[in-house]
Amino acid sequence: MKRLFNEHIKRNIIELSGAWRFLLDPDNIGEDNGWQNGLPDGETVIVPSVWNNELGHLNYEGCGWYEKKFITNGGTLLLQFESVMTTSTVWLDGKKVGAHYGAFTQFEFIVNDINCGEHTLVVRADSRIDKKSFPQRYTDWFNYGGIARDVYAHELKGISILTNHIVYELSTDLKSVTVNAELELYNADASTLSSPVSVKIGEISIYSDDITLDGYERKTVKTPSVTISDIDLWDTDAPNLYTVTAATDTDDLIDKIGFRKIEVKNGDILLNNKSIELLGVNRHEEHPDWGFAFPAKLMKKDIDLICDMGCNTIRGSHYPNSKIFVDMLDEKGILFWSEIPMWGCGFGEEALKDEDVVARGLEMHKEMTKFYYNHPSIIIWGMHNEICTPYPCTYEISKQYNDHLRKNGGNRLITHAANHSFQDSSMEFDDIICLNVYYGWYGGSLSDWDKFVADFGEHIKKEGWENKPVIMSEFGAGALAGFHAHFDTVRWSEEYQRDLLEYCLELFHKTDYMRGTYIWQFCNIRTSPSMDINRVRYFNNKGILDEYRNPKASYFKVKELYHRYSGK
Ligand code: ADA
């Protein structure tokens, strides 16, 4: 996995990113013609990448085949894919090893008895959309296809460590922590093996014991709780991280953890017992020249810009972001909202009632909580975005997703981004209520905001939700970079966007029951041709910066206001 640090010292990792042979398959004939044994033809492409950035393939939706030859010492291999868009099927030496659905979460396949020498890995990525797709056709980002994040082959030896979740609870005074590990172990050998297993946090051992597993046995081990005193908290101003090392005699898994407490109390949000106002932006992990195959160097640049604006949080709208990006947030002390790509305006009632579709969302939540569990920066799990909550079936969807996130998501707040503010029974499940509202852009005018804020304040009292802090999770306006005019005349001008954001931020900041804002959006993004609503240039132009990260007038206004609100 591409991280800010090495996840393994003992384990041998073969990085498979780089040159792959590639061949488009618009008629999906590849499997019938044996391409899983190796491509008959093709060009060299560099992975990670999306084919839509290649000349002539901008709007291609369909199958694309990738082939990579690599040499290994053999034994048991764990094939790790950080993101393939969107349906992927994987073969090794012509033998199918597995398939996966979902564009934004990693997946892994374990294969045993591999000979030492050269092998052929083949992947079919399929970006087609149908009635059971997740998200659906109508979605406000571009439907890219390809191997969008990195690929690795791990050589597993003996008793191996697949995941290690550090479960903890801070003391009331936040000076000590009670902690245990939840390890997923796997015996990569055909024969029964025993090994010592240890877990250390920093230099402190929290577990050491022997374990015996049958051949190819997989087992979850929950270690006993121990208490560590005099810990250094993870906070936005002091993001202290601890290195966690889990090891057996033949394998290891290294991660980072930060101890922090996030909670809601009496309508406020508390980080480490201190009230915090969330000053944020919505950000897509997208760039017109890389699509969703977003390079780590640009992630740093985006974070620097977001910090320059005075933000303390980012919403990863609308899908799990690259782990290395979340590592960067852990290191910088930036708070993060992570969610699955349930872009609700595209899900009609038929889709929301389709068990396969709802199950796909639950699987994505399971993958998200499994692979992002230890990141201290993630303080919010988003169940979904703008699903049509007046449909009765959405309550059950929210209940299902909320149950999973509560049981398996660690110390985080749970919410969903709502665009039916006064008709949303799913808010019952939320720790914080989050509203997507666009007065002044999709209808209405700035003066409508004041009445909305007053009415919603009454609504939460009527529903008995006064203890739930409210966040404005989306609001904004489009602006064409370089297009200037006076505010009260011209939509699409930078000044119109700037003044709308100023009006909103000042109103929300002074509203007692509101505890945060996520502006829509950090920068312009390429969007889908299916978006038939005012997407000039086929871009969503509501960025505070343009798609090349050049600032619009709004950038400087947001920077002025967010720094004033935080006093930093
Ligand atoms: C919705 C949606 C965003 C974006 C926004 C817009 O709130 O959640 O992804 O599409 O509207 O720009 O209209």
Boltz pocket constraint, residues with backbone or C-beta under 6 A from the ligand:
constraints:
  - pocket:
      binder: B
      contacts: [[A, 140], [A, 317], [A, 318], [A, 385], [A, 386], [A, 436], [A, 474], [A, 520], [A, 540], [A, 542]]
      max_distance: 6.0
